[in-house]
């Protein structure tokens, strides 16, 4: 880390700012006070930047603050239109053990449209009953506020000044239902009933969109309405059985799903639990798997990295990262994004982190394979994070390219 700090001081401001933030996370393991000083220096550097790059760096600063000093989040400007960021911040806090800070972040502030439904579920599992109930009610209020804004927007009704809806109604419904369906029992019955009836009312009143949802090998649902209703069927069975039967009678796909899984998600979880017990009783184990999507090269890189983490040969993923580096530095159309966000930089950071976990300090030999001083600096810091026992840090790749200069080609 001493080498990394010295190199960072000699670097250009964008590289220095990015390196200092990552260094601060590593320093926090042994010297939290110095880590905060290093991080504040990085923030001062970022404030001198301009335009879109400044926003990118502040987003990264939020992530790193969430990792080692969540109280510093209040010092970092929030970038508008980045609802996904709240999900990531909560996840980072949980990975780094900041349970109380994550609860305060979710329960006390932020726009309702940015409520992190997905990771709020993970957080709730770590809370006592009182705080779980408070968070569920916060989620309900956020869902209602965002839902009402979305409905007003669809109907052409002027929205409250300063607010805007960024989440499609169906998307919002499914995110909220994903949280509510597993936590509803902590509410008083009348409160839970009111919420589930609201979910049903919105699902029935809104247009039925085409979707694709599968449950096991036998049930496929293509109706968005039936999908939402099936997700809350088990709640209705407990709280309003007549309403459940009425919905089944009037929605064919829901009826088909209910014949296979009479109590909806409750039946599915019961069957999964029974299978798990049978596997354990027979001595069988469940093998691992790998799921990928998007660019085939990304899948190939991920598979190579996974194999390297198991076997110790990091040559193949480094080869993929070097290809990314050639693209990032292509003379006719180089990546104009700050270097810390380059796909090749992110790949090398991830590789050196994995190598540090697999090989220990000997992984430093792989740094010689990186042809760029700044990229090597970022990878060195992430290797140090692995050796310090820190969780792997999420990476966001960015590409900004200008079209090739055709006149120069002529």
N, C-alpha and C positions, 0 to 999 in steps of 0.2 A: 504493500500500500504506500510505502514511502516513495517508491519509484513512481507510482501512479500520481501521487500528489505533486511531485516535482514536474512531471510531464504536463499535468493539467495547468500548472501555473504558466508554462511557456506557450500554451495553446491559444488559439483565437477565441474571442468571447463566447460564441455559441458552443464550442467544444468544451471550453472551461466550465461554463455553467452546467452543462449536462453531466460532465465528469464529477464536478463537486457534489451535485445532488446524489449521484450514485455512491460516491465515496462516503457521504454523510450516513447513508443507510448502513454501510459496513462499520463505520466508526461507532455507531450507536450500540454495537455489541459490547464494546469495552470502555467507551468514553462518551456517554450520551451528551454531556455538556459541550464537548468539542464538536460532536456531530451537529448540534443545533447551530453552532457558530459557522461551520462549513456550509450548512444548508442556507442560512441567512445570507451568506456571501453569494451563493448561487442565485438567490432571489433578487438581490441587488443587481446582479449581472443581467438577469432576465428582464428586469424593468427597463433596462436601457435598449432592449430590442424593439422592433417595430413590426406591425402588420400581423399576418397570419402566423409567422414563425413564433412571435411572442405568445400568441394564444396556445400554440402547440406546446411550448415550453411550460406554460402555466398549468396546462393539463397534466403534463408529466410531473410537475412539482406537486400537484395534488396527490397523485398516486404515491410518490415517495414519502410525502408527509404522512399519509395514511399508514405507511409501513412502520415508521419509527417514532413519530410525534404527531398524532392526529390533532392535537390542540393547535398546531401551526396552520391547519386548514383555513382558519378564519383570516389569516394574513394573505392568503392567495386569492386573487380575483377569480370569480367563477365565469367560465366561458359559456355564453348563451348558446342554446340549441344543442346541448350535449347531454341528453338525458341518460344515455348509456353509462356515462361517467359515474353516476351515483352507484350503480350496480357494482362496477369495478372497485370503487373505493371501499364499499362495505366488504367485498370479498377480500381485498388486501388486508383490511383491519382484522378480519377473522383469521386469515392465514398467519398473521403476526401476533395473534393473541390479544388484540385490543378489544375485548368484548364490551366493556363499559363504554368505551369511546364510540364503538359501532352503534350501540343502543342510543346514545345521545345524538349521534349524527342522524339516525333515521327518525327518531321520535320527536326531535325538537325543531328541526329546520328543513329548509328546502321546499321547492315548488311541488305541489301535489302531482304534477305531471311527471316528475322525475322520481317518484317513489320506487325503490328497488325491490319489487315484489319477489323476484327470484331468490336473491340472497337474503332477504328478510326471513325466509323460511329457515335457512341454515342458522341464522342468528337466533331465531326464536327457540331452537332446540337447545341453546346454551344459556337461556335465561330462566329465572325463577318464574313462578306462576303469575305474580303480580305484574312483572315487566312484560311477560308474554301477552297478557291481556291488554296492556297499554299499547303494545305494538300492533296487535291485531286491530284494535279500534282506530289507531292511526292509519293503518292500511285501508280500513273501511272508509274513513273520512276522505283519504286521498282518492280512492276509487270513485266515490260519489262526486267529489268536486271535479275531477277530470272528466268523468262520464257526462256530467251536466254541461260542461263547457263544450264537449264534443257534440252533444245533442244540439245545443244552441247553434253551433257552427254549421251543422248539417241543415238546420232549419232556417238559416239566414238571420238569426237573432243576434244583435250586437253583443259581443262578449264583454266581460268585466275589463276595464282598462288595465293594461299591464299584464294581461294573461293571454295565452294562446295555447290551443290544443295541438299536440304533436303526435298523439298516439291514436291510431284508428280505433274505433269503438270495439270491434271484435277482438283486436289485439289486446286492448285493455282488459276486456272481459276475461279472456283466457289467462292473462297474467294474474289477475286478481283471484280468479277461481282456483288457479293452481296453488295459491297460498291458502285460501279460505277452506278448501275442501278437506285439508288435513288438520286444520286448527279450530274449526267451528265449535267443537265441544267445550272449549274453555269459556265460551260466551253463555250467558243466561239463555234458556231455551227461546224465550220470546224475542230476544235480540237477534239470535241466530236465524229464527224463522223470518223475521222482517227482512234480513239481508238476502236469504235464499229466494224469497219471493220477489225481491227486486231483481235479482239475477235472472229469474225466469221471465219476469215481465219484459225486461230489456231484450232478452233472446227472442221472445215471441213477437214483440212489436217491430223489431228491426228486420230489414230484408234478409232472406236466407241466402247466404253466399256459398259458393262451392269451396270445399276444403278437402283435406285428406287426413284422416285420423284412423289409426289401427289399434286394436286391442287384442293381443294374442294373434293367433293365426286365423281366427274365424270371423272376427268382426271388423268390418271396414265402414267408416262413416264419411260420407261426402257432403253432408248438410252441416253448415256451421251451427245452425240452430240445434240440431240433434246432438252435435258434439258438445255444446255448452250444457244442454239439459242432461246428457249422460254423465258429465263430470260432477253434477250435483245431485244425481239420482239417489245416492245413498243418504244424503242429508234429508231429502224430501221423504224418503221411506220412514225416517225416524220422526220428522217434525210435522209433515203434512201428507200422509199417505193418500188421501183422496186426490190431492193435486198431482201426485206422482202417477196415479192410475189414469187420470184424465189426460195427462201429457203423453203417456204411453199409447193410449187409445187413439190419439190424434196425430202421432208422428211415427211413421212406419219404420224409419231407421232406428229410432229410439226403441221401438218395440222389439225389433230384431236383436239389438244389443242387450236389452233387458231380459230376453229369454235365455241368452247365454250367461249373462252376469246379472242375476236378479237384483242384487243390491249394488250394482254399478261398481265403483272403484273399491268399495269395501269387499266385494266378492273377489275382485282381481287380487287385492293384497292378501286375502286369506288363502287363495290358491297358491300364490307365490311363496308364502310362508310355509305352506304344507310341502311344497316341492323342496324347499330348502331343508326342512327337517328330514325328508326322505333321503336327500343326497348325503346329509351328515350321517344318518343311520347306516347307509350303505358304504360309507367311507369314500365316496366320490368327491372330487373337488371340481370347482368351476374354473375353467381355464380363462386366461386373459384374452382380450381382443383389441383390435385397433379399428377405429372408424375415421374416415377422412372424407373431405368433400372439397370442391373448388378446383384450382389449377392442379393438373396431374403432377406437375413438378413439385408442388407443395406436399402432396401425398408421398412422393418418392423421397423427398427430404426428411419428412417426419418418420417414415419407415426406417430410413438409414440411421437417423438419430436414435431411434428406439433400439435398433440392433446394436448400435455402438454402446449404448448405455448398459446393455446386457453383456456384450462380449469384450468391450474395451478397445476396439479398433475404431478410432474416430476419423480415419481417412475419408470414408465415403461421405459423411455429412459435410466435412470441410470442403470436399470437392464441389458439393452443391452450393455452399456459401461462396466459394471462389467464383462460380458462374454468376451468382447474384452480384458480386463485386464488379465483375466485368460489365454487367449491365448498368450498374449504378454510376460507373465512371466512363461509359461509352462516349467517345469524343463527339459523335454527331448528335447525341441526345442524352446528356448526363442527367442524373437525378438532382433536381434543384432543391429538394427538401434538406433540412439540416441533417448533417451526417449521422447524428445519434439516432435518427429515425429510418435510415436506409434499411432496406430488406437485408442486405449483406451484413450490416452492423448488428441487427437484431439476431440474425442467424448465428453469427460468431459468438455473440454474448450467450445465447442459449447453449451452443455447443460447449463453450468453455465452462459454463456452469455444470452441465451434465458430466463433463470430463473431470471436473473437480470432485464431484460426488463419487465418481467411479474410480479415479486414479489417485486422488489426493494431490499433494504438492507437485508430483511428477507431471501433472497436466500442464504445468507452465511451459513445458517443452513444445506444446502445440502452438504457443503464441508466435513462434518463429514462422509458422505457416501463413500468417496474416500479413499481406503486403503493404498495409497502410498504417502509419503511425497512430492516427486518431482512432481508427477502428480497433487496432491492437490495444490501445489504452482502455477503451470501453470493455473489451473482452477481458482484460486483466482485472478490472474492477469486479466484474461478475464472477470470475474465478475466485477472487478473494471472498465474495459473498457466500459462495458454496463452501469454501473452507471454513468460514466463520459459522456455518450451520444455519444460515438464513434461508427462508423459503425462496423458491424460484420466483422471479419477478415477471409479471405479464408484459409482453412486448406488443407494440402497435407499429406496424410497418407503414411508411408513407412514401409515396412516389409523386414527384412534381416534375413534369418534363415539358420542354418546349419542342415544337416540331423541328425536324432537321432543317438546316439552312439550304434550301434548294439552289439558290444562286451560287453558294460556295461549292456545291456538288458539280455545277456546270464548269 
